[in-house]
Amino acid sequence: MSASPTPGGELPSGFVVCTSMPDVLFLPELIFGGLVWILVASTKVFYANPQGWVMFVSVFCFVFTFIWLFLFLLGANQSSFWPRVDVLYHGTAALFYLSASVAQAYATILINPAANSTTNPYTGPGFKEYQEDIAAVVFSYIATLLYVIHVVFSAI
């Protein structure tokens, strides 16, 4: 089991990481995970439990993906156990993000201003937060997809 093998059969290190599949997905994972983190943190949290989980997942995965990328850039990933650890981490991150995406979608449905308002819901004070929550749901599912693609290619 070898993640993104180079011709020598080793995992890539250095800046080759930025050009090899699936490791090229590190940057989009960081970007979309960071966007989820920013969007959820910038809105008013109406339902602490599901949105707290979304914040935990987005911060956890952002920090560990950054550390993971840094280790790959330094070339610390050349031992034989790294491919399995890579698959384990990205599989766990994919499951976490899937659960966080569902939780964020549920919280967004619950705060829908159209369902909870007797006036025009699109001009009310909660509409901006609702739009940010929708964006967080979309970016969370994109991050989930990126982690799933990463784990599949890492396993191959």
Steps between C-alpha positions, in 0.01 A plus 500: 500500500672817385362850487602705197808297411789650316706295253720377787195367688532755783250757611575841352672760712595860456313708247426189290211461746334801334495322163421138585156346533342478763734730692413792274165497685664629821457863397133476394428308823657784698317768300151347522549386860613850592196647329270274704680605816475871414136488394376310803708715734364821348132416540280507803490146636137406561558129562821452695521123484505441122688819418750433779575165336543676164747743658692217667525303175599797287767622745630148571525407132648838404775475763581134435490536122741793529731294724467206260591721201794645692631151584470398136682814388783428746528141375418345837262257329752251364445215749299194397210576740416841350272378220274322752500800733415724203201283411393484865518877549322594178235233554433631849491858371255400225266336754529798735426745220204294378347506848577871536344573161180324599496679837553839338230432241260403779579817699456708184160346432393576857584871470340547158353853520232414242361229728529704819371842396166663437662798319724501195775254598746633243529845657509396863802506729557124485525471123873584478584232758277258314692565177831452684374173645398382153848584371651311797290194408614513137867545591474226760371253243776606260757440775341160563532413132864611493586284802316201347689538172825534696439184701402300190813600310713449810364148540576418137 
